[in-house]
Amino acid sequence: MANTADIEPDDIVVGGRKKGGKGGLIIGLVLMLLLGGGGFFATFSGMLALPFGGDGAHDAAPPAKSKMDLPPTAFVPLDEIIISLGRGARSRHLVLAAELEVEPAMIAEVELLRPRVLDVLNTYLRALDERDIEDPAAMTRLRAQMLRRIQVVTGEGRVRDLLITRFILQ
């Protein structure tokens, strides 16, 4: 009688057939790769449309609108502001250029208040230290602070946003 330690896994016979071998595993992997690749190709090439997602190229109905509905918007440019920084600062000047996003009906009113807007921006920016400006997260905080001050000067509902077009430390 054979010792069970001498039996290899490939030598086991179950139901008259030899159990083991890697032929079935290889065939299964090859079939899986072929079917997966074929499914990907059919979907990617457009032969088979997915019931969800996609870019709408294969939809039966055309899109209702091809452009976004944007609210009416106008921009009021502000004069460039140059602020002298303190004597201990590494940079000598701050250059700021910006535009105000306004309702088209409010352009004339905001234009009349432009000197007040420039005054409030100059006053705020002169009060800042250089380290307040050089912080990487400073732009978001400064923009929010300036926008709030502008909205107080112009009145609620006139200025929607402040768009900073240039912010340079020289």
C-alpha positions in Angstrom: 0.0 0.0 0.0 1.2 3.5 -0.8 2.1 6.0 1.8 -0.2 9.1 1.7 2.8 11.4 1.9 4.1 10.1 -1.4 0.8 11.0 -3.3 1.0 14.1 -5.5 -2.2 16.3 -6.0 -2.1 15.5 -9.7 -2.3 11.7 -9.0 -5.7 11.9 -7.3 -8.4 10.1 -9.2 -12.0 10.9 -8.5 -14.9 9.1 -10.2 -12.7 7.5 -12.7 -11.1 10.8 -13.8 -7.8 12.2 -12.7 -8.4 15.3 -10.6 -6.1 18.3 -10.8 -4.2 19.9 -13.6 -4.1 23.5 -14.7 -5.7 23.1 -18.2 -9.2 24.0 -17.0 -8.0 27.0 -15.1 -6.1 28.3 -18.1 -9.1 27.8 -20.4 -11.4 29.6 -17.9 -9.0 32.6 -17.7 -8.7 32.8 -21.5 -12.5 32.7 -21.9 -12.9 35.3 -19.2 -10.5 37.7 -20.8 -12.0 37.2 -24.3 -15.5 37.9 -23.0 -14.5 40.8 -20.9 -12.5 42.4 -23.8 -15.4 41.8 -26.2 -17.9 43.4 -23.9 -15.6 46.4 -23.4 -15.1 46.8 -27.1 -18.8 46.5 -27.8 -19.6 49.2 -25.2 -16.7 51.5 -26.1 -17.3 51.4 -29.8 -21.1 52.1 -29.4 -22.4 48.8 -30.6 -23.9 48.3 -27.1 -25.4 51.2 -25.2 -25.4 51.3 -21.5 -28.8 52.0 -19.8 -27.2 54.7 -17.5 -24.5 57.4 -17.8 -22.8 58.0 -21.1 -22.3 61.2 -23.0 -25.7 61.3 -24.6 -24.4 60.5 -28.1 -26.5 57.3 -28.3 -29.7 58.7 -26.8 -32.8 58.5 -28.9 -34.1 62.0 -28.1 -31.9 65.0 -28.8 -31.0 67.2 -25.9 -33.6 69.9 -25.2 -31.0 72.8 -25.1 -27.5 72.9 -26.3 -26.4 75.9 -24.1 -26.7 76.6 -20.4 -29.2 79.1 -19.2 -27.1 81.9 -17.7 -28.6 84.7 -15.8 -28.1 88.1 -17.4 -24.7 89.4 -16.2 -22.6 92.5 -16.7 -19.1 93.4 -15.4 -17.9 96.8 -14.1 -14.1 97.1 -14.3 -12.3 98.7 -11.4 -9.2 100.8 -11.8 -6.0 99.1 -11.0 -5.0 99.5 -7.3 -1.4 99.7 -6.3 -0.7 99.5 -2.5 2.6 100.3 -0.9 3.5 97.6 1.7 5.3 98.4 4.9 9.1 99.0 5.2 9.8 95.6 6.7 8.0 93.8 3.8 10.0 91.7 1.3 7.7 92.9 -1.5 7.4 96.6 -2.0 3.9 96.8 -3.7 0.6 94.9 -4.1 -1.0 95.3 -7.5 -4.8 94.5 -7.7 -7.0 94.6 -10.7 -10.6 93.4 -10.4 -14.1 93.5 -11.9 -17.5 93.5 -10.3 -20.2 91.2 -11.5 -23.5 93.0 -11.4 -27.1 92.8 -12.7 -27.3 94.6 -16.1 -29.9 97.0 -14.7 -27.6 98.0 -11.9 -24.5 99.0 -14.0 -25.2 102.8 -13.9 -25.7 102.7 -10.1 -22.6 100.7 -9.4 -20.5 102.9 -11.8 -21.6 106.0 -9.8 -20.4 104.3 -6.6 -17.0 103.2 -8.1 -15.0 105.9 -6.2 -16.5 104.6 -2.9 -15.7 101.0 -3.9 -12.1 101.9 -4.6 -11.8 103.8 -1.4 -13.0 100.9 0.7 -10.7 98.5 -1.1 -7.7 100.8 -0.6 -8.5 101.2 3.1 -8.8 97.4 3.6 -5.7 96.5 1.7 -3.5 99.1 3.4 -4.5 97.6 6.8 -3.1 94.2 5.8 0.3 92.8 6.8 2.5 91.1 4.2 2.1 87.7 5.9 -1.7 88.1 5.6 -1.3 88.3 1.8 1.4 85.6 1.3 -0.6 82.8 2.9 -1.7 80.3 0.2 -5.3 80.4 1.5 -5.3 84.2 1.8 -6.8 84.8 -1.7 -10.2 83.3 -0.8 -10.4 85.1 2.5 -9.3 88.4 1.1 -11.8 88.1 -1.8 -14.6 87.4 0.6 -13.7 90.3 2.8 -13.4 92.7 -0.1 -16.7 91.5 -1.6 -18.5 92.0 1.7 -17.2 95.5 2.1 -18.2 96.3 -1.5 -21.7 95.0 -0.9 -22.0 97.2 2.2 -20.9 100.3 0.2 -23.1 99.6 -2.9 -26.1 98.1 -1.1 -27.4 94.6 -1.1 -28.4 93.0 -4.4 -26.3 95.3 -6.7 -22.9 93.4 -6.7 -23.0 89.6 -7.1 -19.3 88.8 -7.1 -15.8 90.2 -7.1 -13.5 88.8 -9.8 -9.8 89.4 -9.2 -8.0 89.6 -12.5 -4.6 90.5 -11.2 -3.0 90.1 -7.8 0.7 90.7 -7.8 3.3 91.2 -5.1 6.2 93.1 -6.5 
